[in-house]
Amino acid sequence: MIRWFLDWMLLPLLALGLLSLGSIAPVSDLWDKVFSWIAVAVMIGYLAGPMRDYHRARRADQSSSAAISSSDQM
């Protein structure tokens, strides 16, 4: 349970914390923008892992189905 929490919830919570830091703590506008861009980068990194795995599996399925179809034609 703790491993699931750390794997799936820690990065989004970190990004939300960085996005809301400007309203929670008195930071300058520059730092608010910096924290916002860091939060966006964290979320892109968080979503890039599953997307990469999906595309890798899809490519493997396509190559295996192409190999199967070429061996069926012989």
N, C-alpha and C positions, 0 to 999 in steps of 0.2 A: 504494500500500500504506500509506504513512504517512497519507495523507488519510483512508483507510478507518479506520485506527486512531484517528485524532483524532475522526472523526465518530461512531463507534459504540462505542468502548471508553473514551474519556476520562471521560465523565460517570459511567458506572457504576463505574469504578475510583475516581473521586473520592468517590462516595457510599460505597463500601465502605471507603475509607480513613478517611472521617469517622466511619463506624460503629465501626471498630475502633480509633479513636484512644484511646478510654478504656482499652483493654487494652494498647496499645503504650506510651503516655505517661501519666505520672501527672497526670491532670487531675481537677478537682473534679467532684462529681456534677452540679452545675448546668451546667458546660461540656459534660459528656458528654451531657446531655439536649439542650442547644442544638445540638451537633454532630449528634446523632441526628435532630433535627427538620430541620436543614439537609439532611442526607442524604436524608431522605424527600422533601423538597421538590425536590431535584435529580432524584431518580428519577421523581417525578410529572411534572416538566418534561421529562424525557427520554422518557417514554412518551406525553406529550400530543402531541408533534409527529406521530408516525406515526398516532395515533388521529384527530387532526384531519384529516390528509390522507386517511385511509380514509373518514371520514364525508363529506368534501367530494367525493371521487370517487363515493361511493355516491349522494349527492344529485344530482350531475351526471348520473349514469347514469339515475336515476329521472326526472329532468326531460326528458332526451333521449328516453327510451322513451315518456314521456307525450306528448311532441310528435309522435313518430312514429306512435303509435296514434291521436292525434286527426287527423293528416293522412291516415291510412289510411281513416278513417270518412267522409271527404268524397267 
